[in-house]
Amino acid sequence: MEEEKNEAPKSLRIEKATKHLMGDFVDHKKFLEDLMKDEDLMKEKTKSGEQVQDIIQDSLVSIETYIEICNQENIVAPQEKKPQHQEVKHSTTSKFKEFPLKTLREIDAALESGNAEDGLKKAKGALKFVERRSKTEFPHKKLLLGSLHSSIGNALLYQGELDKALEHHQKELDLAEQCKLPEATSRALDNLGQTYAQSGNFTEAIELWKKRIPLVPSGLEKVWLLHEIGCFYLQLHRYEEAKEYAILSVAEAAEIPDVKWKMNASVLMAQSELRLGNFKSSVSHFETALVHARLQDDDSALNAIQKALEEAKQHIRK
């Protein structure tokens, strides 16, 4: 009976501590929101050059993250935690581990729906949360941080903030290499390449994607990767290199059933040969691409290839 009498006060203290903690978060949030209304203050910078507005916004995101966690699970204030309350500690730690993973899924959903702003806000909050946790709570902390930097970079890329996106994808790559995980490294190289390509820096994108080649297994993704590298070389007017990767893409496409990418690889090969003045070879590859286009009932591709084929044939007639 004595044990039952002791349980109620403990639960009460836990509940009281949680409410107290939540109250602190809410008070801090309101204080920061009031500061955000001060337009003059928002224009100020710190001695280190940081924008005051950015610091306050980051702090708000962090507080909102902790409030969300508290709403999901009763979290005890540090001074109320006791070694003997193992069941509370275990429950909290489980929620800590679950929160960023759940957030990653929410971020992906937000980006897929075109809501980059919401995805970015969630990712930044989760990043700060994980950064402050120990390796005991997150044994794979670096891998998790890399995934969050990846999400932030993708959201920034979607918003057109390319320089900031590059910073986060570079951090993603650094963490992946530290963890020595080929799949994570490949993803980071892909993201960096995509960002450089969107900025028009095809040379840098090519160098990054070349590093991906040994990390990507044979199949559709490899066909796509080789094809994209070839296309970038074509845009840089480096036709010999474009042909080299077109040959690799065609060979890889021959091993998969995907007709669309067989067509794309053949078109790249035909375009490369056309630019190099190898008109008969260009015609041959355009004709192969035409066969693949007919198999797909793709009128748009069919018309474009027929037009390019006729152009190549005209060079032969001259």
C-alpha positions in Angstrom: 0.0 0.0 0.0 2.9 2.3 0.8 4.2 2.0 -2.8 0.8 3.0 -4.2 0.7 6.1 -2.0 4.1 7.1 -3.3 3.2 6.8 -7.0 0.7 9.6 -7.1 3.0 12.4 -5.9 5.7 11.2 -8.4 3.2 11.4 -11.3 2.1 14.7 -10.0 5.6 16.1 -9.9 6.3 14.8 -13.5 3.1 16.4 -14.8 3.9 19.7 -13.0 7.4 19.7 -14.3 6.2 19.1 -17.8 3.7 21.9 -17.6 6.4 24.2 -16.2 8.7 23.3 -19.1 6.0 23.9 -21.7 5.2 27.2 -20.0 8.8 28.3 -20.3 8.8 27.4 -24.0 5.6 29.3 -24.7 6.8 32.4 -22.8 10.1 32.4 -24.7 8.2 31.9 -28.0 6.0 34.9 -27.3 9.0 37.1 -26.3 10.8 36.2 -29.6 7.6 36.8 -31.6 7.3 40.3 -30.1 10.9 41.0 -31.0 10.2 40.1 -34.6 7.7 42.9 -34.7 10.5 45.5 -34.1 11.5 46.4 -37.7 14.5 48.4 -36.7 15.9 45.6 -34.6 15.4 43.1 -37.4 17.7 45.2 -39.6 20.5 45.1 -37.1 23.6 42.8 -37.2 25.7 41.3 -34.5 29.4 42.0 -34.1 30.2 38.8 -36.0 28.0 40.0 -38.9 25.0 37.7 -38.3 21.5 39.1 -39.0 19.5 39.5 -35.8 16.4 38.5 -37.7 18.0 35.2 -38.7 19.1 34.4 -35.1 15.6 35.0 -33.8 14.0 33.0 -36.5 16.3 30.1 -35.8 15.5 30.3 -32.1 11.8 30.3 -32.8 12.1 27.2 -35.0 14.0 25.4 -32.2 11.4 26.3 -29.6 8.6 25.2 -31.8 10.3 21.9 -32.3 10.6 21.3 -28.6 7.0 22.3 -28.0 6.0 19.8 -30.7 7.9 17.1 -28.9 6.4 18.0 -25.6 3.0 17.8 -27.1 3.7 14.3 -28.3 5.2 13.0 -25.0 5.4 14.3 -21.5 9.0 15.4 -21.1 10.4 16.0 -17.7 12.4 19.1 -16.8 16.1 18.2 -16.2 16.0 19.0 -12.5 13.1 16.6 -12.0 14.7 13.6 -13.6 15.9 10.9 -11.2 18.0 7.8 -11.9 15.3 5.6 -10.5 12.6 6.8 -13.0 13.9 4.5 -15.7 10.5 4.2 -17.3 10.2 7.9 -17.9 13.7 8.2 -19.3 13.2 5.3 -21.7 10.0 6.7 -23.0 11.5 10.2 -23.5 14.6 8.7 -25.3 12.4 6.7 -27.6 10.4 9.8 -28.5 13.7 11.7 -29.1 14.8 9.0 -31.5 11.4 8.8 -33.2 10.9 12.6 -33.6 13.6 13.4 -36.3 12.6 10.3 -38.3 9.0 11.3 -38.3 10.1 14.8 -39.2 12.1 13.5 -42.2 8.9 11.8 -43.5 6.9 15.1 -43.0 9.7 17.1 -44.8 9.6 14.7 -47.8 5.8 15.0 -47.9 6.0 18.8 -47.7 8.6 19.0 -50.5 6.6 16.6 -52.7 3.5 18.7 -52.3 5.4 21.8 -53.3 5.4 23.3 -49.7 9.2 24.0 -49.5 8.8 26.6 -46.8 7.1 24.3 -44.4 9.6 21.5 -45.2 12.5 23.9 -44.6 11.1 25.1 -41.3 10.7 21.5 -40.0 14.1 20.4 -41.2 15.9 23.4 -39.6 14.1 22.7 -36.3 15.0 19.0 -36.4 18.6 19.8 -37.3 19.1 22.0 -34.3 17.3 19.4 -32.1 19.6 16.6 -33.2 22.7 18.7 -33.0 22.1 19.2 -29.3 21.5 15.5 -28.5 24.2 13.1 -27.5 25.5 10.1 -29.4 24.0 7.9 -26.7 20.5 9.1 -27.7 21.4 9.0 -31.4 24.1 6.4 -32.2 23.8 7.2 -35.9 23.8 11.0 -35.3 26.0 11.9 -38.2 23.9 9.9 -40.6 20.8 11.6 -39.3 22.4 15.0 -39.6 23.3 14.3 -43.1 19.7 13.4 -44.0 18.5 16.6 -42.5 21.1 18.7 -44.3 20.0 16.9 -47.5 16.4 17.9 -46.8 17.3 21.5 -46.1 19.4 21.7 -49.2 16.6 20.3 -51.4 14.1 22.8 -49.9 16.5 25.7 -50.5 17.1 24.5 -54.1 13.4 24.4 -54.6 13.2 28.0 -53.4 16.1 29.0 -55.7 18.6 29.8 -52.9 21.4 27.9 -54.7 24.4 29.1 -52.6 22.7 28.1 -49.3 21.6 24.8 -50.9 25.3 24.1 -51.9 26.4 24.7 -48.3 24.0 22.2 -46.9 24.6 19.5 -49.5 28.4 19.9 -49.0 27.8 19.3 -45.3 25.7 16.3 -46.3 28.6 14.9 -48.4 31.2 15.5 -45.6 29.1 13.6 -43.1 28.4 10.8 -45.5 32.2 10.4 -46.2 32.9 10.4 -42.5 30.4 7.6 -42.0 31.9 5.8 -45.0 28.4 5.0 -46.4 28.4 4.6 -50.2 24.6 5.1 -50.6 24.6 8.3 -48.5 27.7 9.6 -50.4 26.1 8.9 -53.7 23.0 10.8 -52.7 25.0 13.8 -51.5 27.0 13.8 -54.8 23.8 13.7 -56.7 22.3 16.6 -54.8 25.4 18.7 -55.2 25.5 17.9 -58.9 21.8 18.8 -59.3 22.4 22.1 -57.5 25.4 23.1 -59.7 23.5 22.1 -62.8 20.6 24.3 -61.9 23.0 27.2 -61.5 24.4 26.5 -64.9 27.8 25.2 -63.7 27.8 22.0 -65.8 31.5 21.4 -65.4 31.3 21.1 -61.6 28.2 19.0 -61.9 30.0 16.6 -64.3 32.9 16.2 -61.9 30.7 15.4 -59.0 28.5 13.0 -61.0 31.5 11.1 -62.3 32.4 10.3 -58.7 28.9 8.7 -58.4 29.4 6.2 -61.3 31.2 3.5 -59.2 28.7 4.0 -56.4 25.6 3.4 -58.6 24.6 -0.2 -59.4 23.8 -1.2 -62.9 20.3 -0.4 -64.1 18.0 2.5 -64.8 19.7 4.9 -62.4 23.1 4.3 -64.1 21.6 4.8 -67.6 20.2 8.1 -66.4 23.5 9.2 -64.8 25.6 8.4 -67.8 23.0 10.0 -70.1 22.9 13.2 -68.0 26.7 13.5 -67.9 26.7 13.1 -71.7 24.0 15.8 -72.1 26.1 18.2 -70.0 29.1 17.6 -72.2 26.9 18.3 -75.2 25.8 21.6 -73.7 29.5 22.5 -73.1 30.2 21.7 -76.8 32.6 18.9 -75.7 31.3 16.5 -78.3 33.9 13.7 -77.9 33.2 13.4 -74.2 29.5 13.5 -75.0 29.9 10.6 -77.4 32.0 8.7 -74.8 29.2 8.8 -72.3 26.5 8.3 -74.9 28.2 5.0 -75.8 28.3 4.0 -72.1 24.6 5.0 -71.7 23.5 3.0 -74.8 25.4 -0.1 -73.5 23.9 0.2 -70.1 20.4 0.8 -71.5 20.7 -2.5 -73.6 20.7 -4.4 -70.3 17.3 -3.0 -69.0 13.8 -3.3 -70.4 13.0 0.4 -70.1 12.2 1.5 -73.7 12.1 5.2 -72.9 15.7 5.2 -71.7 16.8 3.1 -74.6 15.4 5.9 -76.8 17.0 8.7 -74.7 20.4 7.0 -74.9 20.1 6.5 -78.7 19.1 10.2 -79.1 22.2 11.3 -77.2 24.4 9.1 -79.3 22.8 10.5 -82.5 23.2 14.1 -81.4 26.9 13.5 -80.4 27.6 12.0 -83.8 25.8 14.8 -85.6 27.9 17.5 -83.8 31.1 15.5 -84.7 30.1 15.4 -88.3 29.5 11.6 -88.4 26.2 12.0 -90.2 25.7 8.4 -91.3 26.2 7.1 -87.8 23.9 9.9 -86.5 21.1 8.8 -88.9 21.5 5.2 -87.8 21.1 6.1 -84.1 18.2 8.4 -84.8 16.4 5.6 -86.6 17.0 3.3 -83.6 15.6 6.0 -81.3 12.6 6.3 -83.7 11.8 2.6 -83.2 11.8 3.0 -79.5 9.6 6.1 -79.7 7.0 4.1 -81.8 7.0 1.3 -79.2 5.9 3.9 -76.6 3.3 5.6 -78.7 5.0 8.8 -77.7 3.9 11.3 -80.4 5.9 14.2 -79.0 9.2 12.2 -79.0 8.3 10.7 -82.3 7.9 14.1 -84.0 11.1 15.5 -82.4 13.2 12.5 -83.5 11.7 12.5 -87.0 12.7 16.2 -87.4 16.2 15.6 -86.1 16.5 12.5 -88.4 15.6 14.6 -91.4 18.2 17.2 -90.5 20.9 14.5 -90.2 19.9 13.1 -93.6 20.1 16.5 -95.2 23.8 16.7 -94.2 24.4 13.4 -96.1 22.7 14.7 -99.3 24.9 17.7 -99.4 
